[in-house]
Amino acid sequence: MLDTGTWERAAKFRLEQSEVVTCYVRNDHLGLGIPYEHDGISRHYEPDFIVRLINGVHLILEIKGFELDQVHAKHAAAKRWVSAVNNWGKLKKWDFLVCRDPQRLGQELNKLVASQT
């Protein structure tokens, strides 16, 4: 099993170094929980980070090195949440990104911002 603390520390370093990130916060006790269902049980998913990009987009960022069935349900719920919030239109634009390699996070963020302009 991977040390998610180490992966998240590496992600923080990449977020700090990125030229496309204006600010970010660890989603810890912030109240951003996304409801989802897995195996018939209602649950809440708390993404790892909330990031604001230079283009004004708010990004839900998940750091994942491995995926279980439940992870797929969480990510699908996050994508539905982003779609609903963007459709509502009152909380600016949001996006969702799963980073499977923190060393490539800067490149992934650059690519994401470039695709949104």
Biotite code that builds the C-alpha atoms (Angstrom):
import biotite.structure as struc

atoms = struc.array([
    struc.Atom([0.000, 0.000, 0.000], chain_id="A", res_id=1, res_name="MET", atom_name="CA", element="C"),
    struc.Atom([1.208, 3.499, -0.777], chain_id="A", res_id=2, res_name="LEU", atom_name="CA", element="C"),
    struc.Atom([1.978, 6.141, 1.796], chain_id="A", res_id=3, res_name="ASP", atom_name="CA", element="C"),
    struc.Atom([-0.684, 8.706, 0.935], chain_id="A", res_id=4, res_name="THR", atom_name="CA", element="C"),
    struc.Atom([0.866, 11.200, 3.351], chain_id="A", res_id=5, res_name="GLY", atom_name="CA", element="C"),
    struc.Atom([4.054, 11.167, 1.294], chain_id="A", res_id=6, res_name="THR", atom_name="CA", element="C"),
    struc.Atom([2.078, 11.474, -1.949], chain_id="A", res_id=7, res_name="TRP", atom_name="CA", element="C"),
    struc.Atom([0.088, 14.391, -0.576], chain_id="A", res_id=8, res_name="GLU", atom_name="CA", element="C"),
    struc.Atom([3.267, 16.122, 0.616], chain_id="A", res_id=9, res_name="ARG", atom_name="CA", element="C"),
    struc.Atom([4.695, 15.720, -2.890], chain_id="A", res_id=10, res_name="ALA", atom_name="CA", element="C"),
    struc.Atom([1.472, 17.162, -4.321], chain_id="A", res_id=11, res_name="ALA", atom_name="CA", element="C"),
    struc.Atom([1.690, 20.164, -1.967], chain_id="A", res_id=12, res_name="LYS", atom_name="CA", element="C"),
    struc.Atom([5.225, 20.818, -3.200], chain_id="A", res_id=13, res_name="PHE", atom_name="CA", element="C"),
    struc.Atom([4.027, 20.739, -6.835], chain_id="A", res_id=14, res_name="ARG", atom_name="CA", element="C"),
    struc.Atom([1.069, 23.012, -6.004], chain_id="A", res_id=15, res_name="LEU", atom_name="CA", element="C"),
    struc.Atom([3.440, 25.507, -4.355], chain_id="A", res_id=16, res_name="GLU", atom_name="CA", element="C"),
    struc.Atom([5.735, 25.462, -7.409], chain_id="A", res_id=17, res_name="GLN", atom_name="CA", element="C"),
    struc.Atom([3.018, 25.718, -10.039], chain_id="A", res_id=18, res_name="SER", atom_name="CA", element="C"),
    struc.Atom([2.625, 28.946, -11.982], chain_id="A", res_id=19, res_name="GLU", atom_name="CA", element="C"),
    struc.Atom([-1.041, 28.144, -12.722], chain_id="A", res_id=20, res_name="VAL", atom_name="CA", element="C"),
    struc.Atom([-2.103, 27.836, -9.057], chain_id="A", res_id=21, res_name="VAL", atom_name="CA", element="C"),
    struc.Atom([-3.117, 31.020, -7.251], chain_id="A", res_id=22, res_name="THR", atom_name="CA", element="C"),
    struc.Atom([-3.965, 29.246, -3.979], chain_id="A", res_id=23, res_name="CYS", atom_name="CA", element="C"),
    struc.Atom([-4.958, 25.888, -2.558], chain_id="A", res_id=24, res_name="TYR", atom_name="CA", element="C"),
    struc.Atom([-6.186, 24.357, 0.653], chain_id="A", res_id=25, res_name="VAL", atom_name="CA", element="C"),
    struc.Atom([-6.196, 20.852, 2.084], chain_id="A", res_id=26, res_name="ARG", atom_name="CA", element="C"),
    struc.Atom([-9.826, 19.795, 2.359], chain_id="A", res_id=27, res_name="ASN", atom_name="CA", element="C"),
    struc.Atom([-9.645, 19.015, 6.064], chain_id="A", res_id=28, res_name="ASP", atom_name="CA", element="C"),
    struc.Atom([-12.654, 19.994, 8.198], chain_id="A", res_id=29, res_name="HIS", atom_name="CA", element="C"),
    struc.Atom([-13.837, 22.460, 5.538], chain_id="A", res_id=30, res_name="LEU", atom_name="CA", element="C"),
    struc.Atom([-17.201, 20.818, 5.083], chain_id="A", res_id=31, res_name="GLY", atom_name="CA", element="C"),
    struc.Atom([-16.788, 19.939, 1.406], chain_id="A", res_id=32, res_name="LEU", atom_name="CA", element="C"),
    struc.Atom([-18.185, 16.449, 1.300], chain_id="A", res_id=33, res_name="GLY", atom_name="CA", element="C"),
    struc.Atom([-19.650, 14.996, -1.862], chain_id="A", res_id=34, res_name="ILE", atom_name="CA", element="C"),
    struc.Atom([-22.471, 12.494, -1.379], chain_id="A", res_id=35, res_name="PRO", atom_name="CA", element="C"),
    struc.Atom([-22.257, 9.183, -3.205], chain_id="A", res_id=36, res_name="TYR", atom_name="CA", element="C"),
    struc.Atom([-23.558, 5.659, -2.938], chain_id="A", res_id=37, res_name="GLU", atom_name="CA", element="C"),
    struc.Atom([-21.548, 2.441, -2.866], chain_id="A", res_id=38, res_name="HIS", atom_name="CA", element="C"),
    struc.Atom([-22.979, -1.033, -2.354], chain_id="A", res_id=39, res_name="ASP", atom_name="CA", element="C"),
    struc.Atom([-26.354, 0.513, -1.566], chain_id="A", res_id=40, res_name="GLY", atom_name="CA", element="C"),
    struc.Atom([-24.966, 2.639, 1.286], chain_id="A", res_id=41, res_name="ILE", atom_name="CA", element="C"),
    struc.Atom([-25.014, 6.454, 1.235], chain_id="A", res_id=42, res_name="SER", atom_name="CA", element="C"),
    struc.Atom([-21.628, 7.952, 2.057], chain_id="A", res_id=43, res_name="ARG", atom_name="CA", element="C"),
    struc.Atom([-19.682, 11.230, 1.814], chain_id="A", res_id=44, res_name="HIS", atom_name="CA", element="C"),
    struc.Atom([-16.439, 11.636, -0.092], chain_id="A", res_id=45, res_name="TYR", atom_name="CA", element="C"),
    struc.Atom([-13.951, 14.302, 1.009], chain_id="A", res_id=46, res_name="GLU", atom_name="CA", element="C"),
    struc.Atom([-11.525, 15.200, -1.790], chain_id="A", res_id=47, res_name="PRO", atom_name="CA", element="C"),
    struc.Atom([-7.896, 15.909, -0.881], chain_id="A", res_id=48, res_name="ASP", atom_name="CA", element="C"),
    struc.Atom([-7.470, 19.509, -2.068], chain_id="A", res_id=49, res_name="PHE", atom_name="CA", element="C"),
    struc.Atom([-9.360, 22.516, -3.383], chain_id="A", res_id=50, res_name="ILE", atom_name="CA", element="C"),
    struc.Atom([-7.233, 24.551, -5.783], chain_id="A", res_id=51, res_name="VAL", atom_name="CA", element="C"),
    struc.Atom([-7.852, 27.907, -7.460], chain_id="A", res_id=52, res_name="ARG", atom_name="CA", element="C"),
    struc.Atom([-6.218, 28.194, -10.850], chain_id="A", res_id=53, res_name="LEU", atom_name="CA", element="C"),
    struc.Atom([-5.056, 31.377, -12.580], chain_id="A", res_id=54, res_name="ILE", atom_name="CA", element="C"),
    struc.Atom([-8.018, 31.224, -14.962], chain_id="A", res_id=55, res_name="ASN", atom_name="CA", element="C"),
    struc.Atom([-10.426, 31.466, -11.991], chain_id="A", res_id=56, res_name="GLY", atom_name="CA", element="C"),
    struc.Atom([-11.442, 27.798, -12.067], chain_id="A", res_id=57, res_name="VAL", atom_name="CA", element="C"),
    struc.Atom([-11.782, 26.026, -8.726], chain_id="A", res_id=58, res_name="HIS", atom_name="CA", element="C"),
    struc.Atom([-10.383, 22.523, -8.910], chain_id="A", res_id=59, res_name="LEU", atom_name="CA", element="C"),
    struc.Atom([-11.242, 19.526, -6.776], chain_id="A", res_id=60, res_name="ILE", atom_name="CA", element="C"),
    struc.Atom([-7.949, 17.617, -6.681], chain_id="A", res_id=61, res_name="LEU", atom_name="CA", element="C"),
    struc.Atom([-7.687, 13.997, -5.609], chain_id="A", res_id=62, res_name="GLU", atom_name="CA", element="C"),
    struc.Atom([-4.316, 12.291, -5.145], chain_id="A", res_id=63, res_name="ILE", atom_name="CA", element="C"),
    struc.Atom([-4.645, 8.556, -5.819], chain_id="A", res_id=64, res_name="LYS", atom_name="CA", element="C"),
    struc.Atom([-2.008, 5.930, -6.421], chain_id="A", res_id=65, res_name="GLY", atom_name="CA", element="C"),
    struc.Atom([-4.385, 2.996, -6.524], chain_id="A", res_id=66, res_name="PHE", atom_name="CA", element="C"),
    struc.Atom([-8.074, 2.510, -7.129], chain_id="A", res_id=67, res_name="GLU", atom_name="CA", element="C"),
    struc.Atom([-10.638, 0.266, -5.513], chain_id="A", res_id=68, res_name="LEU", atom_name="CA", element="C"),
    struc.Atom([-14.252, -0.129, -6.636], chain_id="A", res_id=69, res_name="ASP", atom_name="CA", element="C"),
    struc.Atom([-15.344, 2.449, -4.091], chain_id="A", res_id=70, res_name="GLN", atom_name="CA", element="C"),
    struc.Atom([-12.896, 4.995, -5.564], chain_id="A", res_id=71, res_name="VAL", atom_name="CA", element="C"),
    struc.Atom([-14.671, 4.808, -8.922], chain_id="A", res_id=72, res_name="HIS", atom_name="CA", element="C"),
    struc.Atom([-17.961, 5.636, -7.185], chain_id="A", res_id=73, res_name="ALA", atom_name="CA", element="C"),
    struc.Atom([-16.333, 8.604, -5.425], chain_id="A", res_id=74, res_name="LYS", atom_name="CA", element="C"),
    struc.Atom([-14.848, 9.985, -8.635], chain_id="A", res_id=75, res_name="HIS", atom_name="CA", element="C"),
    struc.Atom([-18.119, 9.584, -10.531], chain_id="A", res_id=76, res_name="ALA", atom_name="CA", element="C"),
    struc.Atom([-19.886, 11.468, -7.726], chain_id="A", res_id=77, res_name="ALA", atom_name="CA", element="C"),
    struc.Atom([-17.281, 14.262, -7.858], chain_id="A", res_id=78, res_name="ALA", atom_name="CA", element="C"),
    struc.Atom([-17.795, 14.616, -11.616], chain_id="A", res_id=79, res_name="LYS", atom_name="CA", element="C"),
    struc.Atom([-21.572, 14.811, -11.144], chain_id="A", res_id=80, res_name="ARG", atom_name="CA", element="C"),
    struc.Atom([-21.091, 17.396, -8.364], chain_id="A", res_id=81, res_name="TRP", atom_name="CA", element="C"),
    struc.Atom([-18.854, 19.550, -10.604], chain_id="A", res_id=82, res_name="VAL", atom_name="CA", element="C"),
    struc.Atom([-21.366, 19.302, -13.437], chain_id="A", res_id=83, res_name="SER", atom_name="CA", element="C"),
    struc.Atom([-24.243, 20.308, -11.150], chain_id="A", res_id=84, res_name="ALA", atom_name="CA", element="C"),
    struc.Atom([-22.345, 23.256, -9.631], chain_id="A", res_id=85, res_name="VAL", atom_name="CA", element="C"),
    struc.Atom([-21.272, 24.492, -13.069], chain_id="A", res_id=86, res_name="ASN", atom_name="CA", element="C"),
    struc.Atom([-24.824, 24.136, -14.357], chain_id="A", res_id=87, res_name="ASN", atom_name="CA", element="C"),
    struc.Atom([-26.126, 26.122, -11.372], chain_id="A", res_id=88, res_name="TRP", atom_name="CA", element="C"),
    struc.Atom([-23.612, 28.851, -12.229], chain_id="A", res_id=89, res_name="GLY", atom_name="CA", element="C"),
    struc.Atom([-23.433, 30.722, -8.912], chain_id="A", res_id=90, res_name="LYS", atom_name="CA", element="C"),
    struc.Atom([-20.102, 29.366, -7.629], chain_id="A", res_id=91, res_name="LEU", atom_name="CA", element="C"),
    struc.Atom([-17.918, 30.198, -10.636], chain_id="A", res_id=92, res_name="LYS", atom_name="CA", element="C"),
    struc.Atom([-16.435, 27.355, -12.686], chain_id="A", res_id=93, res_name="LYS", atom_name="CA", element="C"),
    struc.Atom([-15.263, 24.088, -11.116], chain_id="A", res_id=94, res_name="TRP", atom_name="CA", element="C"),
    struc.Atom([-13.346, 21.069, -12.395], chain_id="A", res_id=95, res_name="ASP", atom_name="CA", element="C"),
    struc.Atom([-12.140, 17.722, -11.056], chain_id="A", res_id=96, res_name="PHE", atom_name="CA", element="C"),
    struc.Atom([-8.725, 16.098, -11.449], chain_id="A", res_id=97, res_name="LEU", atom_name="CA", element="C"),
    struc.Atom([-7.352, 12.798, -10.203], chain_id="A", res_id=98, res_name="VAL", atom_name="CA", element="C"),
    struc.Atom([-3.566, 12.852, -9.961], chain_id="A", res_id=99, res_name="CYS", atom_name="CA", element="C"),
    struc.Atom([-2.011, 9.388, -9.963], chain_id="A", res_id=100, res_name="ARG", atom_name="CA", element="C"),
    struc.Atom([1.599, 10.628, -9.958], chain_id="A", res_id=101, res_name="ASP", atom_name="CA", element="C"),
    struc.Atom([2.401, 13.725, -7.863], chain_id="A", res_id=102, res_name="PRO", atom_name="CA", element="C"),
    struc.Atom([5.644, 14.228, -9.798], chain_id="A", res_id=103, res_name="GLN", atom_name="CA", element="C"),
    struc.Atom([3.524, 14.960, -12.900], chain_id="A", res_id=104, res_name="ARG", atom_name="CA", element="C"),
    struc.Atom([1.009, 17.212, -11.135], chain_id="A", res_id=105, res_name="LEU", atom_name="CA", element="C"),
    struc.Atom([2.508, 20.448, -12.469], chain_id="A", res_id=106, res_name="GLY", atom_name="CA", element="C"),
    struc.Atom([2.259, 19.168, -16.042], chain_id="A", res_id=107, res_name="GLN", atom_name="CA", element="C"),
    struc.Atom([-1.310, 17.990, -15.492], chain_id="A", res_id=108, res_name="GLU", atom_name="CA", element="C"),
    struc.Atom([-2.326, 21.392, -14.092], chain_id="A", res_id=109, res_name="LEU", atom_name="CA", element="C"),
    struc.Atom([-0.697, 23.215, -17.019], chain_id="A", res_id=110, res_name="ASN", atom_name="CA", element="C"),
    struc.Atom([-2.503, 20.967, -19.483], chain_id="A", res_id=111, res_name="LYS", atom_name="CA", element="C"),
    struc.Atom([-5.813, 21.496, -17.689], chain_id="A", res_id=112, res_name="LEU", atom_name="CA", element="C"),
    struc.Atom([-5.504, 25.297, -17.728], chain_id="A", res_id=113, res_name="VAL", atom_name="CA", element="C"),
    struc.Atom([-4.450, 25.283, -21.393], chain_id="A", res_id=114, res_name="ALA", atom_name="CA", element="C"),
    struc.Atom([-7.492, 23.196, -22.325], chain_id="A", res_id=115, res_name="SER", atom_name="CA", element="C"),
    struc.Atom([-9.854, 25.643, -20.594], chain_id="A", res_id=116, res_name="GLN", atom_name="CA", element="C"),
    struc.Atom([-8.720, 28.785, -22.401], chain_id="A", res_id=117, res_name="THR", atom_name="CA", element="C"),
])
